[in-house]
Amino acid sequence: MIDFEFIINRFPNFIKINRGTYINLNYIKSYSKGAECSISLKDGSSFEISRRRKAEILSILEKK
């Protein structure tokens, strides 16, 4: 995973939302800011944002 993180960190459209999940910002359909913050993608899948990264991720999403 470390090798993969090194490569993907060079692409600004990908963000890490929890311990093992990166998403492409171009494919986000919606997100929720509730107690359990999550992101829904255009293909129908959804992922929970880790509590540790919540503020950082929401800041990025609100700028888009």
Phi, psi and omega in degrees: 000328182298319178297318179297316179299321179300317182288311187289335178294345178278353180251112187292343180280351179256134177229148178271122183255342173202188190307321184232019185233125171249144176230156177268123182300334181289346184251011179281129177267313180200170176212156179242146183256010184296191180302318174255094183287133180218163179235134175252136179259165182298337180275002178097350179281154177222152184222145177274138176271134180294148180299326180295324185261359186306307183299316181296314181295315179298324177298316178296316182293324181288338177281339182279000000 
